[in-house]
Amino acid sequence: MENSYKNYFETIYSFHDDSHGMDAFIKNKCDAEMLAIIEAISKELGINKQIRLETLPAREGSYDEWLQTTFYANIIASASLLVSILALIFSRIPVKPYKSKIDEENQILDIESKKLDIENKRLEAEKRKVELEILKKQLSAINEEATRNSIEEINKKVSMLQDSFFEILSQNIYIKKHLSNFYKTLLDYPKITYISYSHYDINLNLIDKKRTVLKKQFKEFIIYSDILFDYDENARIHIYAPSLVKGKHKWRGYYEKENIIIDFSMKDTDFKENIGAGLINFRNGSMIDAVLAIKIKFDETGNESSRSYSVLTVLQKIDGEIFTETEQGKKFKEQKNSLKISFLYH
């Protein structure tokens, strides 16, 4: 990249025996988890295709690794933020959330309690998305001003946003799970005593303080639940096989975002009642836009093992060029707009 800028992320693995070697399998696993987190953060910031990552030779230290990010001036603030957030993600001990009823093992809940719990999780996810969009607009403004500001001024402006971005991105389920896998891999590695992380600018000036995580703190980053939830609030599904009879029968359709055919539960009772009353009919090519809950299970190694899908709210039904918005879809849109307004004025 010509006329490009650089940032540096340093990771130091410190060992009790002062050696400089590290188990190759453990190191490769840690690298894979770290790169997955970088990819997830850069996607959220919209710069995943605009940066280049390279490893650099180790400097003095126990096991000192440097990761260089290269990028153009038009995303200088975003790229700097990426590395700043990376240091926070890996070093700031997560606050343990309220344990949801739905996450309790072997807990039998009535349908309404489950629906309420899922809805609360969905609302929290929606709040984070709205906040993230607002913050990204502020970040975009800093990128646009980059040519008129010094590196120091840009870093100062970025530092004012980094905590807000961290609060949102640290709740990303993929980031949380890869971070958990990273520290779980290292927890039983006997020679490691701590890890430290540092962020440097193009001139190798330390941008923020070095952040250290002791081995006894590794377990604080580990997620022991094997189930996480994600939400797609504008999922388009081509209906292949609607379940038009009462009961817990699955629907089948093509989910555009993941480019796969899925079986899913229809949890929108209003939509099902309208089908039963003959107010909604399906024909070849019918589609729905919906709020989709995705239940993701992980195996004992921390890798994803399965997904199950549930439509919580049908926003609209589509037949060719005819778009029919549902009443619950209108309510959802109003709720979403009011949420955006509340964030703008608070």
N, C-alpha and C positions, 0 to 999 in steps of 0.2 A: 504494500500500500504506500504510494507516494503521498507526501504532504500529510502524513498521518501522525497521530498522537499515541502515547503509550501510558499504561498504568501497570502497577505490579502488585501481585498478591503473594506474600511470603507465608509459608507454613513450616513451622519447626516442630519435628517430633523429637522430644527429649527422652533419652534413655538413662536408666540408673547406672549402666556400666560404661558410660561415655563412649560407646561404640558409634560407628557411622553407617552400619549396615542395618537393613530392615527386611523382614521376611517378605519375599516377592509376592506371595499370594495375598497376604494381608495388604500390602502396599497397592497392588493392582485393584483389589476390591475397594479400598478407600478412594483411589483415584476415580474409579467408575462412579461411586456415589457422589463425590464432589463435582464431577463434570455434569452429572444429572441435575444437581442443584443449580449449577451455573446456567445450564440450559433452561431450566424452569424459570429462574429469575429473569434471564434475558428475554424469554418469550413474553413474560408479563410486562416487561418494559418496552417490548416491541423492537428490540435491537438484536435478536438472535441471529439474523442473517447479515449483520453489519459489523460484527467484531471477529477478530481472529485470536485464537488462544495458542500460546506456545509455551513449552516448559524450557527453563534456562538451567545452565549448569549450577550445581550446588555451590554455596559459599561455605565459610567456616561454620561449624555447628554439628549437633548430634546427627540429625538428618534434615538438612535444610533444603527446601524446595521452593523454587520461584516460578510463578505463573505470570506470563506477560500477556496483557490484552492490548491489541492494536485496533485503532478505529479512526474514522475521519472526524473532522472538527464539528460537523453538523450534529453529532451525538455525543460530544465530549462530556456533557453533564450526565447523560444517561449512563455512559460507560464508567464514569467515576463513581456514580451511585451504585452501579452493579457491584463493584469491588468493595465499596463501603458496607453495603448490605451483606455481602458474603462474609465479611469479618464478623458482623453482628450475628448473623444466622448461626455461625459455627461456635460462637463464644458466649452468647447471652443465654443463660439458663432459662428454659421455657417456664412460664407460669403454669402450674397444673390447673387445668380447667375443671369446672364443676363436672362431676361424673354423671353423664346422661343416663337416664333409666334404660334407654335402648341399648347402652353399651354393657350393662350388667349381664354377666354370664348366667344363663339358665333362669333369667327373670321373665316371668310370664305376665304380660301386660294386656289390658283390654285394648280394643282397636282404637278408641278415642285417645287414650294416653299415648299410643304409638304415633298417631297422626299429629298430635300436639307437639310431641318431641321432634318429629321430623320437620314440622312447620317452623319451630323455633330455630332449628339448625339452618333451614333454608333462609330464614330472615337474616340470620347472622351472616350467612354467605353473601346475601344480596347487599347488606350494608357495606361489607368489605369491597364488593365490586364497585359500588357507587363512590366510595371514598377513593378507591384506586384510580378511577377515571378522573376525578377532580385533581388528584395529586399529579397524574401524568400530564395534565394540561399545564400545571405550574412548571413541571420539569421541561416540557416542550418550550415554554417561554424562555427558560434559562439557556436551552440549546440554541435558540434563535439569537440570543444576545451574546453568544460565546465569542464571536469575532471582535466584539467591542470590550471584552473583559479579559483580565489576566487570569492565568491558571489559578492563582491564589484566590481571586475573587469568585471564580466559578466553584472552587472547592468549598469556599465559605457558604455560598448559597446552597450547594448540594447538602452540606452538613446540616442545614436547617430543615431539610426534608427527610433525611435518612431515617430518623426514628419513626416518623409517621408511615413511611414505606415499609419499614421493618415490621411494625405492628400488624400490617395487613399480610405481607408476603410470608411471614413466619407461620401463618395459619393455613397456608396452601398445603393441602394434604399430601401432595407429591413431595414437596420440599421437606415436610415433617417426617415422612416415611424414609426418604433417602438419608436425612440427617440421623435418624434413628439407626438405620443400617450402618452408617459410617461409625458411630460410636459403639454400637454393638460389636462390630468387627474388632475394634481396638480394646474393648473392655477386658477380654481374656488374654491379651497379649502381655506376657509377664514383664518384659523389659521396659515398657513405656511408663513414664512418670507424669508427663504433661505435654500439651500441645499449645503452641502460641501462633497467633495470626497477626499480620501487619499489612498495611495498605500504603503504597508509595506512589508518588506522581512520576511524571516523565523524567524529572531530574533526580529521582531516587530520594526525594525528601519525604520523610514519614508524614503522612497526612493525618493520621489519627494515632492514638496511643496503641502500643502493642497489647493484644488481648490474649489472656492465658486461661486455659481450662485444665485443671488438675485431674488426674486419673479418677480420684474419688468422686468427681462431679460428672463423669461420663454417663453414669446411669440415669441422670436427670434428663438427658436428651432422648432416652430410649422409650419408644412406644411399645407397651406390652400387649395392647389390644390387637387382634388380628383382623379387625373390621374398621373401615373408615368409609365416610360418605362424601360424595361429590354431587353437585347439582348443575344441570344445564337448564337455564331459564328461558331458552328459546330453541328447544329441540324440535327439529322437523322430522317427523316419522311418516313414511309411506305405509299405509295400512295394507297388509297382505291378508291377515286373518283376524277380523274382529271377533271378540267373544260376545255373542248376542244373547246368551242364556245366563240365567242367574247362577251364582256360585263363584268359586275362586279359579276360574279358568283363565289361562294366560292368553294375551293377545300376541300377535306377531306382526312385525313390520321392519322396514329398512330405515335405520337410523343414519341420517346423512352425515352428521359430524364425525362419527367413528367409521363410516363407510362399511357397516356390517348389518346383517339381519339379526334382530333381537327378539326374544320373548319377554314380555313385560306385563306387570300387573296394572290394571286400570283402577286407580284409587279415587278418581273424580266421581263422587256419587251423583252429583247433579247431572253430569254428562251421561252416566249410565241410566239414570231415571228417564232422561229425555229419549234415550234409545228405546227403552222399554215402552215409553208412551207413543212411540212411532214418530216423534218429532225430528229425529236424526236418522238418516239412512246412509248406508255406505254403498259405493259402486266401485268399479274398477278404476284405480288411479286416485282414490281418496287419500288425503293426507291430513295430518294434524300438526299444529304447532303447540307445544306443551312445556310445562315445567317438569323436568325429568329428574328423579332421584336415582343415583347410582351407588349401589352398595358394593364396596370393593373388599374382597377377602385376600389376605396374605398368608403364605405358608410359613413354616418355622424358620426359613432362611431370610424372610423379609421380602420375598418376591411375590408379586401379584399372582394369585392362583385362580380367581374367578370374579365375575361381575354379575349382579342381578339388577334389574331395572324396574322402576315404578313410575307411572305417570301420576303426578299429584294434582295438576290442574291442566285442563285442556283450554288453551287460549283461543284457538280458532280452528275451524274445519275448512279444508280446501278441496274443491272439486273443479279441476281445470282452472278457469279464470275467476271462479266464484269463491270469495273469501267470506266465511260466516263467523263473525266473532261471537264467542259465548259470553253469557252474563258474568260468569266467574272470570273470564279473560279480561273483561272491562274492569272489574273490581281489582284484579291483579295489577293492571296497568295504572289505575288511579293510585293504588298503594305504592307502586314503584315511583311514580312521579312525586308523590308527597314526600317520600323518603329522600329523593334528590333535593327537593326544596329545603327540607329540614337541615340537610348537611350544608347547603349553600349559605344559610343564614345563621348557622351556629358555629 
